[in-house]
């Protein structure tokens, strides 16, 4: 099953209180799942990776085998694509975990979008940080 997964992570302060948000859509563009959670104190980049991992896991739980991943972190998208190196040790672990999870899928793609094009996932992050999720 093909699913589109928008992911976003953010921290207020860097590091600071952080949260992640995931929106999963079916082939018709209908939202089939939304998840948001606070993840404690961490950096923006760690939150972005944690959102990606939650997005992959959520889609897999829904039976997704082919994913289009969408995120507004150019760094994370380019690292997953293999275009940017992963220098930080914590980020290397999260990157390896994400690549392993993606390897279990039938197929996947990832693309970078501007924040405005990722508004649903961004809204979930802010709601979680505000204690509304």
N, C-alpha and C positions, 0 to 999 in steps of 0.2 A: 504494500500500500504506500502510495506517495503522499508525503506530508510536508508542509512548509512550517518551519520552526523559527520564530523570531525570539532572539535572546538578548538580554541586557543585564548588566551588573553595574553597580555603582557604590561609591563610598562617599560619605560626607566628611571630608578631610581625607588625607591620603598618607597614612592609613587613617581610618575612622570607622564609625558605624556603617555597615555595608548590608546590601540586600541584592537579591537577584529576581528576575522576572522572565517568564517563558510564556509564549502564546503559540499554540499549535493549531494550524488550519488544515482542513482536508483539501482534496483536489478542486473542490468548488469554491474554496476561499472561506468556508464557514469555520468559525472557531469551534474546535472540538475539545480544547483543554486550555486552561490558564493556571499557572502556578506562580506564586511569589513567596519568598521567605527572607527573613533576616538571617544573616550568616555570621554575626558577630563583628569584630573589629578586624579589618583587613584593608588591602589596597584596591583601587579601582580595577587593576589588571587581574588580580586574583578573583575578584567578584565576576569579572567578565568570563573568565575560564569556568568558574563554578556554575554560571548561568548556562554556558555551552554544555557542560556535562549534564545538568538537570534537563536541558532541552532534549538532548540525545536520549536520556533515560526515559523521559516522559513519552517521547514519540515511540520508543521501542515498546513500552507498556501498552500503547494503543495499537500495536501491530504494524507500526511503520517500518518499512524495509528500505525505502528510498527517500532520503531526506534532502530538502533544500533548506540549508541553514542560513539565517539572515541576522547580521549583527552590525552595530554601529561602531565597534572598536576596530579601527583599521589594523592596529597592532596584532590583535588576536586572530583576525581573519587572515592576515598575511602570514602569520606564523603557522597556522593550520595548513595553509596552502603550500608552505615550504619556501615562501619567497623571502621571509625575514628569519634570521637566526633567533634562537631562544637562549638568552645568556644567563638569566637569573635562575638559580637552582630550584626555587619553589615553582617558578613558571615552567621549568623543564619537566618537573614531575606532573604538573597539571596537563601540559601539552602531550606528554606520553600517554597519560590516561585518556585524554580525548581522542588521540589517534587510535588507541586500542579499541575504544568504543565504536569509533567510526568504521574500523576494520571489520566489525561484526555485522555491518549492514550490507544489503545488496548493492547499494550505491548511494552516493551523497555528493552534494556540491555545497559550496559556501560562498557568500557574497557580502561585501561591505556596502552599507547604505548610510545615508546621513541620518542623524538622530530623528528628524521629523518623519522619516519613512519607517521608523522603528518605534513610533509613539505608543503603541499598545503595550509593548514590553517595558518601555521606559516608565509608563504610568504605573505599572505593577511594582517596579522597583521603588518609586517614590511613595506609593501607598504603603508598602511594607516598611519603609524607613519612617513614615509618619505614624505607624502603628495601626493602619487601616486594613491591612491584609491578614 
